[in-house]
């Protein structure tokens, strides 16, 4: 630090270019002189690092944090802190910094999911351009603000609203419409697209049809309740590490039914805009989509294309619900194996320990001859992937038992189709049923 290279202006410049507050904390502790320079310009340095962390959507992110910290629940949009509050009050408190770090982390991870699901399935990290990223994050922060001001937190903060539920719901919907009415139509469409994305990943989590398919009514209700709870929790739901349904017990459905859809569409209709844009305009946030029209490597189906295909980069999400993952895998076994009581406990424990991507990769390592032309790198539609899993899961499990040092008994003539294995535990234990039938009907 005694060299001419590290003069005060250069150190100040370096501090303003640090990517996050963890780096800032580490850097200013490297020497007393660096710390002193920080102490001379704390506000401008902190504001620069906040921008580096969040990006151009910082005004929207900070508005969310400040409205939440001020507990501005169930307020008309005109009484909320505005997006220009960062110019009016540029000083960031430690509480606001902590809030920015937390929410920006969730939004950036959601952006990676959005990128993988909507732009380029080949990469786990976001491939959005700077402009695309700004549009996505701006819409997400606004949706988070909408949720915190008019959603579950607001509901819990005003229990007296339940005294007259009809009037309370009517007033809540009026406030929600007023919030959306404050945005120009193009930016309102961005919020609508992000809402569709959040509903879509929950629908996928529950093994529902692809994103562009009409949603069953119960899925629409569940996704509305998820966003009513908090949009950023969608990531935890998608990862299968959080069950948010329990948080919505004892809440009257009218409070969260059509939480986004009804007020947002109402604003659009008032502006003589269609409820939804035509299919050709579906990429409201993205300027380009990679591999949109790719087909399944095996069946070449026209019905499932591009971003709905499955490969090594998204296998981990195939069974993503924590509570049902093992059950879904057990039900993927061939024949009557799922009813074999001699296997069920051990099979479930083996599956529980194997990450989904590792399990599916293992299936490709024990391919049967009928699948010689199938490769691990293939991009498959859900039907082809599930057929492959169904035809190999018992082979993979047998290999796991051999690797674990288990003694494999003689094969049952009826293999996985044997009905006795489900009825007599002694028979199920004495013979191996993880094999092809040599008697009886062919495998179904």
Buried (B, 14 or more C-beta within 10 A) or exposed (E): EEEEEBEEEEBBEEBBEBEBBEBBEEBBEEEEEBEEBBEEBBEEBBBBBBBBBBBBBBBBBBBBBBBBBEEBBBBEBEEBBBBEBBEEEEEBEEEBBEBBBEBBBBBBBBBBBBBBBBBBBBEBEBBBEEEBBBBBBBBBBBBBBBBBBBBBBBBEEEEEBEEEEEEBBEEBBEBBBBBBBBBEEEBBBBBBBBBBBBBBBBBBBBBBBBBEEEBEEEBBBBBBBBBBBBBBBBBBBBBBEBEBEEBBEEBEEBBBBBBBBEBBBBBBEEEEBEEBBEEEEBBBBBEEBBBBEBBBBBBEBEEBBBBBBBBBBBBBBBBBBBEBBBBBBBEBBBBBBBBBEBBBEBBBEBBEEBEBBEBBBBBBEBBEEEBEEBEEEBBBBBBBBBBBBBBBBBBBBBBBBEEEEEEEEEBBEBBBBBEBBBEBEEBBEEBBBBBBBEEEEEEE
